[in-house]
Structure formats: C-alpha cells, structure tokens
Amino acid sequence: MLFQLPVFLLFFSSILLTIRLVRDNRWQKFILLVSSIFFYAYWNVHYIYILVFYIILGVLSCQLLIQRKKSLALLVIISLIPLIFFKYTDFVLESIGLDMRLGLGLPLGLSFITFTLISMMVDFSRSSKKKFTVLDISLYISFFPHLIAGPILRSRELIPQLSKIKVSWQNIVYNLPLFSVGMIKKVLIADQIGAYVHPIFLNPESNDSVSLLLAAIGFSIQIYCDFSAYSDMAIATAGALGVRFPENFHSPYLSHSLTETWKRWHMTLSFWLRDYIFIPLVRHFRNTLPYMPIFITMLVSGLWHGANWNFVLWGGIQGVIMILEKYSGYERFVEANKYVKPLGIILNFTVWTLLLILFRNPSLDMAMSYYQSLFSFHIDPITSKEIGILILIVLTLALHAFDSADYVRNKLIKIPFYISVPIMITIVLGCSMVAAQRPESFYYFDF
C-alpha cells in the first residue's frame, strides 16, 4: 500500500475517523496494531509471519531481559536470522563460488524492522525501567507509518507517545503541508526523473557522456526526493495521529563533506550505526587503530543497503574518504572558510553522485561499463527531454535549503487554514490520481 495511492488515502482516512471516535487509549492502540498488520499484509500476505515473528520475539525479549540482561547477545543474533537468511544467503553462496541460488524474495521492510527490534532490545537492556505492555511493544515494532522504510525509531521515542494518541484538526492541519510536499517530491519529481534515469542505467553503452552525466545527477535527485518523500509522509502520517517522529533528512546536498552528508542523510540510520556499531568499535580500537571504526561502520552501512559487492565497495570507498577527511583536517578547514565552503559543497555532491553509480547498478561490471562510457567524452546534441530533466534538477536543488520537515510545517502553518487546506488537499488528490496511472514503489523498499 503506497502512501501516494488513493487506496492508502482511503485506508488512512478511515483510521483517523476511527481513532477520533474511539477515545479509550487501549482500544486506539489495538486498532492501530490491527491496521498496521493489515497494512503489511496488503503487500504480500505470505510474509505476514515475518512481522508476527518479530512482534512475538520483541515481547518475549523484553520479558527475558528483565530476568537476564546477559541474554541480549543471543536475542540480537536470533533477530538477525531472518534478515541474514532472506537477504544474504544468495550473496554468500555466490561469493564462495557455489553454483546454486535459493532465489528468496526479500520481505518488505525486513531491514528496518530488524534494526527497530535490535534498538529496542539494546535500549531496554540498558534501562532500569521495567514498565511495558504487550500492546505497546507490538505496536512499536509494527506501527505502519515507519514500518516499511523508517525512520528507524528508538523505543524511548515512540512507546511513551503511544499513550497520547490523538486525532485533532490541529494535528491534521499542521502535518498536511508536509504530506503534500512529500507527494510532490515523490510523484512530480522522483518518479519523473526516474523514468528518464532507468533506461540509461540499463544500457549505458548506447548513451553519450552528457546523457550519462545527467542520469547520474538525476539519480542523486531521484533517490533523495523518493526517500525523503517517504520520510515526510511517514512523519506527517504519524503526526496526524499525535505521534512525533524524528526528522530523517536535513538538506544533505548542502554538505561540504561525506562525513557531514551522513549527519544529514537518513539520519535515524546514521545515528543507529553510530550508537550501536561505531561507538562500541571506538572503545575497542581507540588505542590501536583509531580510524578503523569509521571504515567498518561504512562497510556495514553498504552491506545493509544491499547484498551485493557494489554496496560493499560503495560503503568501503566512503569509509576511506571519510577517514581522509578526518585525518587531513579537510572537514574543519572547509567548515572554517566561508569562501571555500561552496566549492566543498560542489565537490562533495560530485563525489556523492559518482559513487551513487555504484549504488544504482546491479553489478560491478555494469557499474564499470557506466564509468567507462561516462568518461569516453562522446557528446551528442542535447534533447528537449534532457532540458526538461535538467530544469527539474536545478529547481529541486535551488529549493533544497528549505526542504526540512519542521521548516515546511512551521512556515506553511502560518497561512490561513481556509486557504492552505483546500490547496493541500487538491495537491494530495491530484498527485494521487497521477500516481495511480503508473504506480512506482519507493526506492528504499528494496532495502
């Protein structure tokens, strides 16, 4: 059930109405739990057992951690088994040279659900508070706004808010602009650019350097608008229910280094990796290999994104660059010099875009073919279609500084509601009708 389609708007409207009519909080949480399970089953009912397994594991883990905190490591390993089995089995078989594949499909949102559960386990093992309910834990794991592609929430962020669920006119009006902006980014920008990018990445040898460069830059814009659109709509959807989600993007293409980019891009994943992988590694390598935690963390980030050597190389190269940024003092130098900073932003966006070619291609061979064709410097006349894509890219980058959840909501809420609400509803319904003609999944659903 895609956020941008009419079926979701109908689904969510019915939830808002039901929650508004039901005042008892326990029933509200139960309704949201059932709705979240239905939301997940709507994609593929055959994988519903995965979500049920994680819900049961989450509840039992909390009970067990009360008695034995030392069981944390075992519980984390158990929670990783479905992810490893579905996502990495074929990758491992291929890497060790076995000529066999299981051909397993990846259950939707499996990586995000796993990280959400691990976060809860770790945080619960560190907390002295023992109060929780089965309903709270179940809804924390399955809550549909963040279930498929984040933001990755901490239990201490979400669970206390579940007792304060509230549907009000103020909550809806405050979050409607953010949902509308998400619709625009997904349907009118990401999907339009994606239609241009896809065939070029499929066959780079048949395109000239200008088309390949435009497709590479276009993919940078596509993946940002696509994923940040999902985050915007997830934040707005939860906000309409009275639940506040953390911001997941903060104008990442204004970063002057890769280190800063990962503080602004998919921030809930970055903070998860920082808290549960990077910081423990720092304690281990502090006196021997102080830069190793950066490299390992970025390798994990690459492997999390996909079971493919492209992703491993993508993460590893970023780790090396981030180490060089820290070792050379580049980041501090650019940050301190206001005249150099714009050049740093351009350079960083260029490096990010070139690395995304690895990210976008399905194999190393195709990625190398893309790079080779890109730097062949074969140039054909630019077409009107390419001019249209270029204009869309430039407009998106020009507005990038204003693209943050809090900015959008706080600025647009100042417009009188009798003007803003009809406009926002028209945008949402219009984009939904456009999306229904050619539904496009969110790019990060594959991870």
C-alpha positions as CSV (number, residue, x, y, z in Angstrom):
1,M,0.0,0.0,0.0
2,L,1.9,3.0,-1.3
3,F,1.5,6.3,0.5
4,Q,0.8,8.2,-2.7
5,L,-2.0,6.0,-4.0
6,P,-5.8,6.5,-3.4
7,V,-6.1,3.2,-1.6
8,F,-3.8,4.5,1.2
9,L,-5.6,7.8,1.5
10,L,-8.9,5.8,2.0
11,F,-7.1,3.5,4.4
12,F,-5.6,6.3,6.5
13,S,-8.8,8.4,6.4
14,S,-10.7,5.5,7.9
15,I,-8.1,5.1,10.6
16,L,-8.2,8.9,11.5
17,L,-12.0,8.7,11.8
18,T,-12.0,5.5,13.9
19,I,-9.3,6.8,16.3
20,R,-11.2,10.0,16.6
21,L,-14.4,8.2,17.6
22,V,-12.7,5.7,19.9
23,R,-11.5,7.6,23.0
24,D,-10.1,4.7,25.0
25,N,-6.3,4.6,24.5
26,R,-6.0,0.8,24.8
27,W,-8.6,0.4,22.0
28,Q,-6.8,3.0,20.0
29,K,-3.6,1.1,20.2
30,F,-5.3,-2.1,19.4
31,I,-6.9,-0.6,16.3
32,L,-3.5,0.8,15.1
33,L,-1.9,-2.6,15.7
34,V,-4.5,-4.4,13.6
35,S,-4.3,-1.7,11.0
36,S,-0.5,-2.0,10.9
37,I,-0.7,-5.8,10.4
38,F,-3.2,-5.3,7.6
39,F,-1.0,-2.6,6.1
40,Y,1.9,-5.0,6.0
41,A,-0.2,-7.9,4.7
42,Y,-1.5,-5.8,1.9
43,W,1.8,-6.1,0.1
44,N,2.2,-9.9,0.4
45,V,0.1,-11.8,2.8
46,H,2.5,-14.8,2.6
47,Y,5.2,-12.8,4.5
48,I,2.9,-11.8,7.4
49,Y,4.5,-14.5,9.5
50,I,7.7,-12.4,9.5
51,L,6.1,-9.5,11.1
52,V,4.2,-11.7,13.6
53,F,7.5,-13.5,14.4
54,Y,9.2,-10.1,15.2
55,I,6.3,-9.0,17.3
56,I,6.4,-12.2,19.4
57,L,10.2,-12.0,19.6
58,G,10.0,-8.4,20.8
59,V,7.5,-9.2,23.5
60,L,9.4,-12.3,24.8
61,S,12.7,-10.4,24.6
62,C,11.6,-7.7,26.9
63,Q,10.3,-10.2,29.4
64,L,13.6,-12.2,29.2
65,L,15.8,-9.1,29.5
66,I,14.1,-8.3,32.8
67,Q,15.4,-11.5,34.2
68,R,18.7,-11.8,32.3
69,K,20.3,-8.8,30.7
70,K,23.2,-11.1,29.6
71,S,20.8,-12.7,27.1
72,L,21.0,-9.6,24.9
73,A,23.6,-11.0,22.5
74,L,21.7,-14.2,21.9
75,L,18.4,-12.3,21.3
76,V,20.2,-9.9,18.8
77,I,21.5,-13.0,16.9
78,I,18.1,-14.5,16.8
79,S,16.6,-11.3,15.5
80,L,19.2,-11.2,12.7
81,I,18.5,-14.7,11.4
82,P,15.5,-13.8,9.1
83,L,17.4,-10.8,7.7
84,I,20.6,-12.9,7.0
85,F,18.6,-15.8,5.6
86,F,16.4,-13.8,3.2
87,K,18.8,-11.0,2.2
88,Y,22.3,-12.5,2.3
89,T,22.0,-16.3,1.6
90,D,22.4,-16.0,-2.2
91,F,25.1,-13.4,-1.8
92,V,27.2,-15.7,0.4
93,L,26.6,-18.7,-1.9
94,E,27.7,-16.6,-4.9
95,S,30.8,-15.2,-3.0
96,I,32.1,-18.6,-2.0
97,G,31.7,-19.9,-5.6
98,L,28.8,-22.3,-5.2
99,D,26.6,-22.6,-8.3
100,M,23.3,-22.6,-6.5
101,R,20.8,-19.9,-5.6
102,L,17.7,-20.1,-3.4
103,G,16.1,-17.2,-5.2
104,L,14.4,-15.9,-2.0
105,G,12.3,-12.8,-2.2
106,L,13.1,-10.1,0.4
107,P,10.1,-9.4,2.7
108,L,9.2,-5.8,2.6
109,G,10.9,-3.6,5.3
110,L,12.8,-6.5,6.8
111,S,16.0,-4.5,7.4
112,F,14.1,-1.6,9.0
113,I,12.0,-4.0,11.2
114,T,15.2,-5.8,12.3
115,F,17.0,-2.6,13.3
116,T,13.9,-1.3,15.1
117,L,13.8,-4.5,17.1
118,I,17.5,-4.6,17.9
119,S,17.3,-0.9,19.0
120,M,14.5,-1.8,21.4
121,M,16.4,-4.8,22.8
122,V,19.6,-2.8,23.4
123,D,17.8,0.2,24.9
124,F,15.7,-2.0,27.1
125,S,18.7,-3.9,28.4
126,R,20.3,-0.6,29.4
127,S,17.2,0.9,31.0
128,S,16.2,0.5,34.7
129,K,12.5,1.0,33.8
130,K,10.6,-2.3,33.6
131,K,7.2,-1.0,32.6
132,F,5.8,-2.1,29.3
133,T,2.8,-3.7,27.9
134,V,2.5,-6.4,25.2
135,L,0.4,-3.9,23.2
136,D,3.0,-1.2,23.4
137,I,5.8,-3.5,22.2
138,S,3.7,-4.9,19.4
139,L,2.7,-1.5,18.1
140,Y,6.2,-0.1,18.5
141,I,7.5,-2.8,16.1
142,S,4.6,-2.8,13.6
143,F,3.5,0.9,13.6
144,F,2.6,1.3,9.9
145,P,3.9,4.9,9.3
146,H,7.6,3.8,9.8
147,L,7.2,0.0,9.2
148,I,8.5,-0.3,5.7
149,A,11.2,2.3,5.3
150,G,11.7,4.2,8.5
151,P,12.5,6.5,10.2
152,I,14.2,3.9,12.5
153,L,12.8,4.8,15.9
154,R,14.0,4.1,19.4
155,S,11.6,2.6,21.9
156,R,12.1,5.5,24.2
157,E,11.0,7.9,21.4
158,L,7.8,6.1,20.4
159,I,6.4,4.0,23.2
160,P,5.8,6.9,25.6
161,Q,3.8,8.6,22.9
162,L,1.5,5.7,22.3
163,S,-0.4,6.7,25.4
164,K,-1.0,10.1,24.0
165,I,-2.5,9.2,20.6
166,K,-4.9,11.9,19.5
167,V,-6.5,12.8,16.2
168,S,-7.4,16.5,16.1
169,W,-8.0,19.2,13.5
170,Q,-4.8,21.0,14.6
171,N,-2.7,17.9,14.2
172,I,-4.1,17.3,10.7
173,V,-3.7,20.9,9.5
174,Y,-0.2,21.1,10.9
175,N,1.0,17.9,9.1
176,L,-1.0,18.2,5.9
177,P,1.6,20.5,4.2
178,L,4.4,18.1,4.9
179,F,2.4,15.2,3.4
180,S,1.7,17.4,0.4
181,V,5.4,18.3,-0.1
182,G,6.2,14.5,0.1
183,M,3.6,13.9,-2.6
184,I,5.2,16.5,-4.9
185,K,8.7,15.2,-4.3
186,K,7.7,11.6,-5.0
187,V,5.2,11.9,-7.8
188,L,6.2,15.1,-9.7
189,I,10.0,14.9,-9.2
190,A,11.4,11.5,-8.2
191,D,9.1,9.4,-10.5
192,Q,9.5,11.8,-13.4
193,I,13.3,11.8,-13.2
194,G,13.3,8.1,-12.6
195,A,11.5,7.4,-15.9
196,Y,14.5,9.2,-17.6
197,V,17.2,7.6,-15.5
198,H,16.1,3.9,-15.6
199,P,16.6,3.1,-19.3
200,I,20.0,4.9,-19.4
201,F,21.3,2.8,-16.5
202,L,20.1,-0.3,-18.2
203,N,22.1,0.4,-21.3
204,P,24.9,2.9,-20.7
205,E,26.9,1.9,-23.8
206,S,24.2,3.3,-26.0
207,N,24.2,6.8,-24.5
208,D,26.6,9.7,-24.7
209,S,28.5,11.3,-21.9
210,V,26.1,14.1,-21.4
211,S,23.1,11.8,-21.0
212,L,25.1,9.6,-18.6
213,L,26.1,12.6,-16.5
214,L,22.6,13.9,-16.5
215,A,21.3,10.4,-15.5
216,A,23.9,10.2,-12.7
217,I,22.9,13.6,-11.3
218,G,19.3,12.8,-11.9
219,F,19.6,9.6,-9.8
220,S,21.1,11.7,-7.0
221,I,18.0,13.8,-7.1
222,Q,15.6,10.9,-7.6
223,I,16.8,8.8,-4.6
224,Y,16.8,11.9,-2.4
225,C,13.3,13.1,-3.4
226,D,12.0,9.5,-3.3
227,F,13.3,8.6,0.1
228,S,12.8,11.9,1.8
229,A,9.3,12.0,0.4
230,Y,8.6,8.7,2.1
231,S,10.0,10.1,5.4
232,D,8.0,13.3,5.0
233,M,4.8,11.3,4.5
234,A,5.6,9.0,7.4
235,I,6.3,11.9,9.7
236,A,3.1,13.6,8.6
237,T,1.0,10.5,8.9
238,A,2.3,9.8,12.5
239,G,1.9,13.5,13.3
240,A,-1.8,13.4,12.3
241,L,-2.2,10.7,15.0
242,G,-0.4,12.9,17.6
243,V,2.9,11.0,17.4
244,R,6.1,12.9,16.6
245,F,8.8,11.2,14.5
246,P,12.4,12.5,14.3
247,E,13.5,14.2,11.1
248,N,15.3,11.9,8.8
249,F,16.8,14.3,6.2
250,H,18.2,17.8,6.6
251,S,19.2,19.2,3.3
252,P,22.1,16.7,2.8
253,Y,23.2,18.1,-0.5
254,L,24.3,21.3,1.2
255,S,27.0,19.2,3.0
256,H,30.7,20.0,2.4
257,S,32.0,16.5,3.2
258,L,30.8,12.9,3.2
259,T,31.1,13.0,7.0
260,E,28.6,15.8,7.1
261,T,26.4,14.2,4.5
262,W,25.8,11.2,6.7
263,K,24.8,13.5,9.6
264,R,22.1,14.9,7.3
265,W,21.1,11.8,5.1
266,H,18.9,9.1,6.6
267,M,19.8,10.4,10.0
268,T,18.0,7.8,12.0
269,L,20.1,5.1,10.3
270,S,23.3,7.1,10.7
271,F,22.5,7.6,14.4
272,W,21.7,3.9,14.8
273,L,25.0,2.9,13.2
274,R,26.8,5.5,15.4
275,D,25.2,4.3,18.7
276,Y,25.3,0.5,18.2
277,I,28.3,-0.1,15.9
278,F,30.6,2.9,15.7
279,I,30.8,3.8,19.4
280,P,31.4,0.2,20.6
281,L,34.1,-0.1,17.9
282,V,35.8,3.1,19.1
283,R,36.1,1.7,22.5
284,H,37.7,-1.4,21.1
285,F,40.1,0.2,18.6
286,R,40.8,3.5,20.4
287,N,44.4,2.7,21.3
288,T,45.3,0.6,18.2
289,L,43.5,1.6,15.0
290,P,41.6,4.8,15.7
291,Y,40.2,5.2,12.2
292,M,39.1,1.5,11.8
293,P,35.6,2.2,13.3
294,I,34.8,4.6,10.5
295,F,35.8,2.1,7.8
296,I,33.9,-0.8,9.4
297,T,30.8,1.2,10.1
298,M,30.6,2.3,6.5
299,L,31.2,-1.2,5.3
300,V,28.2,-2.3,7.4
301,S,26.2,0.6,6.0
302,G,27.0,-0.6,2.5
303,L,26.1,-4.2,3.2
304,W,22.9,-3.1,5.0
305,H,21.8,-1.4,1.8
306,G,22.2,-4.5,-0.3
307,A,23.6,-8.0,-0.6
308,N,26.0,-7.1,-3.5
309,W,29.7,-6.3,-3.9
310,N,28.6,-3.0,-5.4
311,F,27.2,-1.9,-2.0
312,V,30.2,-3.2,-0.1
313,L,32.6,-1.2,-2.4
314,W,30.3,1.8,-2.2
315,G,30.4,1.7,1.6
316,G,34.1,1.0,1.8
317,I,35.1,3.8,-0.5
318,Q,33.0,6.2,1.5
319,G,34.7,5.0,4.6
320,V,38.2,5.6,3.1
321,I,37.2,9.1,2.0
322,M,35.7,9.9,5.5
323,I,39.0,8.7,7.1
324,L,41.0,11.0,4.8
325,E,38.6,13.9,5.6
326,K,39.3,13.4,9.3
327,Y,43.0,12.7,9.1
328,S,43.8,15.6,6.8
329,G,41.6,18.1,8.7
330,Y,39.7,18.8,5.4
331,E,36.3,19.0,7.1
332,R,37.5,21.5,9.7
333,F,39.2,23.6,7.0
334,V,36.2,23.8,4.7
335,E,33.9,24.5,7.6
336,A,36.0,27.4,8.9
337,N,36.5,29.1,5.5
338,K,33.3,30.6,4.1
339,Y,34.8,31.2,0.7
340,V,35.9,27.6,0.3
341,K,32.7,26.0,1.6
342,P,30.7,26.5,-1.6
343,L,33.4,24.7,-3.5
344,G,33.4,22.0,-0.9
345,I,29.6,21.5,-1.3
346,I,30.0,21.2,-5.1
347,L,33.0,18.8,-4.7
348,N,31.1,16.7,-2.2
349,F,28.0,16.5,-4.4
350,T,30.1,15.4,-7.3
351,V,31.8,12.6,-5.3
352,W,28.4,11.5,-3.9
353,T,26.9,11.4,-7.4
354,L,29.8,9.4,-8.8
355,L,29.6,6.9,-6.0
356,L,25.9,6.5,-6.5
357,I,26.6,5.0,-9.9
358,L,28.0,2.0,-7.9
359,F,24.8,2.1,-5.8
360,R,22.4,2.2,-8.7
361,N,23.9,-0.5,-10.9
362,P,23.1,-4.2,-10.3
363,S,26.7,-5.4,-10.7
364,L,30.3,-4.2,-10.7
365,D,30.6,-5.0,-14.4
366,M,27.7,-2.7,-15.3
367,A,29.0,0.0,-13.0
368,M,32.4,-0.2,-14.6
369,S,30.7,0.0,-18.0
370,Y,28.8,3.1,-16.9
371,Y,32.0,4.8,-15.7
372,Q,33.8,3.9,-18.9
373,S,31.0,5.3,-21.1
374,L,30.7,8.4,-19.0
375,F,34.4,9.3,-19.3
376,S,34.6,8.5,-23.0
377,F,33.5,12.1,-23.6
378,H,31.3,11.2,-26.5
379,I,28.8,14.0,-26.8
380,D,25.6,14.2,-28.8
381,P,23.3,17.2,-29.1
382,I,21.1,17.7,-26.1
383,T,17.5,16.9,-26.5
384,S,14.4,18.8,-25.3
385,K,13.7,15.9,-22.9
386,E,17.1,16.3,-21.3
387,I,16.5,20.1,-21.0
388,G,13.3,19.3,-19.1
389,I,15.0,17.0,-16.7
390,L,17.8,19.5,-16.2
391,I,15.3,22.2,-15.3
392,L,13.6,19.9,-12.8
393,I,17.0,19.1,-11.2
394,V,18.0,22.7,-11.0
395,L,14.7,23.7,-9.4
396,T,14.9,20.9,-6.9
397,L,18.5,21.9,-5.9
398,A,17.5,25.6,-5.7
399,L,14.8,24.8,-3.1
400,H,16.9,22.2,-1.3
401,A,17.9,24.6,1.6
402,F,14.2,24.9,2.5
403,D,13.4,21.2,2.4
404,S,13.2,20.1,6.0
405,A,10.2,18.8,7.9
406,D,10.0,21.4,10.6
407,Y,10.6,24.3,8.2
408,V,7.8,23.1,5.8
409,R,5.3,22.7,8.7
410,N,6.2,25.8,10.6
411,K,6.1,28.1,7.6
412,L,3.0,26.8,5.9
413,I,1.0,26.6,9.1
414,K,1.1,30.5,9.1
415,I,-1.1,30.5,6.0
416,P,-4.8,30.7,7.0
417,F,-6.2,27.2,7.0
418,Y,-9.2,28.1,4.8
419,I,-6.7,28.9,2.1
420,S,-4.0,26.3,2.8
421,V,-6.2,23.2,3.4
422,P,-8.1,23.3,0.1
423,I,-4.8,23.8,-1.8
424,M,-3.0,21.0,0.1
425,I,-5.9,18.6,-0.4
426,T,-6.0,19.4,-4.1
427,I,-2.3,18.7,-4.3
428,V,-2.6,15.4,-2.5
429,L,-5.6,14.2,-4.5
430,G,-4.1,15.4,-7.8
431,C,-0.7,13.7,-7.2
432,S,-2.5,10.6,-6.1
433,M,-4.5,10.5,-9.3
434,V,-1.3,10.9,-11.3
435,A,0.5,8.2,-9.3
436,A,-2.4,5.8,-9.8
437,Q,-1.9,5.8,-13.5
438,R,1.6,4.4,-13.1
439,P,2.3,3.3,-9.5
440,E,6.0,3.5,-8.6
441,S,7.3,1.9,-5.5
442,F,9.7,3.8,-3.1
443,Y,13.3,3.1,-3.9
444,Y,14.3,2.2,-0.4
445,F,11.7,-0.6,-0.2
446,D,14.3,-2.8,-1.8
447,F,16.5,-2.5,1.3
